[in-house]
C-alpha cells in the first residue's frame, strides 16, 4: 500500500512539474492582433504608430523603449477624435508597466475630453468607453470610432488573443 501511494505521489509531482514548466505565454503576431481589432474599431484616416511616435517623450504613451519587445497599431488622423489601436508585446516582466502606461494615456484623454464633452460628446464617449487589456506578455489599447459597439471590440481582442 505504501508503494502505491509513493508511486501515486511521484506521478502527481511529475505532472505538476510539467504543468508548471509548460508555460502559458502564447506567442501572437502583433500585426495580426492589431489588424483584427482595427477592423472592428473603424479608425478614421488611420496613421501608423511608429517607433518614433511611441517612444518620444512628447507623445503621451510614455512607454519605455526597453519595456517593448514589439508593437503595432494605428491612431486616427482626424482632429477631435481619439480612435487608437495599439498592441504591445512587452519585454519579460514589463507587461504591467505597459498596461499602466496605456491606462494613463487613456485616462489622460478622458480628462481632456471632459473639458470639451459638450462640444464633442462623441469623442468623450469614445475615450470613456476605450479598453486596455493585458494577456500574458501582450497589452492592447483600443479606442474605437464613434458609434462602434464595444462588444465587437471586446470580441475581436478576445479572439485575437485566444
N, C-alpha and C positions, 0 to 999 in steps of 0.2 A: 504494500500500500504506500509506503514511504517513497519507493522508487517511482510509482505512478505520479504522485504529487510533485516529486522533484522533476520528473520529465515534463509534466504539465507546466510547471513554473518556468522551466528552461524554454519551452516553446513560446510561452507568453512573453518572456523577456526578449527573445529573438524577434518576435513580431513587433513588439514595442520599439525595439531599436530600428527596425526597418521603417516603421511608420514615422519615427522621429527624424530619421535621416533622409527620408524621401524628398522632403522639401515641397512646399505647396506654392512656390513662387512661379507662376506661369510666365511665359515669355510672349509678349504681344508685340506686333508691329505698330509703333505709334502712328504711322501714317494711315494705316488701315483703321485704327480706332478713331482717329480724328476725322477721317473721311466719313465713317459711319455716323458719327454724331453731327458733323456739319450738314449732312444730307437732311436730317430732320430739323436742325436748328435754323436752317434757311437764313444764313448770314447774308445781309445785303452788301453788295460791292465788296467781296472779301479780299483782304490783303493778307499775305502770308506773314506769320510771326517768325522772325528770323533770329539768329544768334545775336545780332546787334541789338535788336529791339527788346529781346527778353532779358538781357543782362546789363544794359546800360542803366546807370543809377537814376536817370530821369524817367525811365519807363517804370510805371508803378508796380510791376510784378515783383521787383526786388528779390529775385531768386539768385542765390549764389551760384556761379558757374560750376563750382566743384560739386554741388549737390545734384547736378543734372547729368544723367548718362546720355539721354537723347530726348528730343521733343518734336512735336508737330502741332500746328494749329493755324487758325486764321482769326482775324479781327475785322470788324466792319470798317469800311472806309467812308461811311455816311455819318455826317455830323448829327449830334443829338440823339444818337442811338448807341447801343452798347453791345451788339452781338459779338460774342467771342467764344471760340472753342480752342482750348489748349490742353494737350495730352503730354504729360511729362513722365518719362521713366527716370526715377530717382536713382542716384548712386546709392550704394549699400548704406542702409541706416539713415537715409535722408528723406524718406517719403513724408514723415510727419512735418519736417521743415517746409517741404514743397507745398503740402496741403495747407499749412498755416499761412504761407505767403499768398497762395491763391485765395484763401478765405479773406485775408486782409485786403487784397485787391478788390474783391467783390464787395466787401463791407465798405470800402472807401467809395466805390461807385454808388452804393446805396446812399451813403451820407451826402454826397454831392447832389445826387438826383433828388433827394428830399427837398433841397432848396428850390428846385425847378419843377416839382411834381405837378403844379397847377398848369404850367406852360407845356410840359412834356410828360403827360401821365403814362403814355405807353412806354417811354424809356425808363421811367421809375419802376413800372411793373416788371419790365424785362430784367432789370438788375436785382430787384427784390426776389423774383422767382428763380434766379440763377442757381446753378448747382455746383458744388465742389465735392467730388467723390474720390476716395482713395481705395485701391485694392492692390494688395501685395506691394510691389515697388512702383506702382503707377498712380498718378493723380490726374484728375480730369476737372477742368473748369468748363462749364457750359452755360453761356448766357445766350438764349435764343432770340430770334427776331420777334417783334410784336405779333401777338396773335397765335404763336406756336403753343400747342398743347404740351406741357412738360411731361405728361405721362409718356409721350412718344420719345422725348429726350431721355428720360429715365430708362425706358425700354432699350433704346439704342446703346446707352452706356452699359447697361447690364448684359446685353447680347454681345457687345464687342469685347467685354472683359470676362466672359464666362469660361 
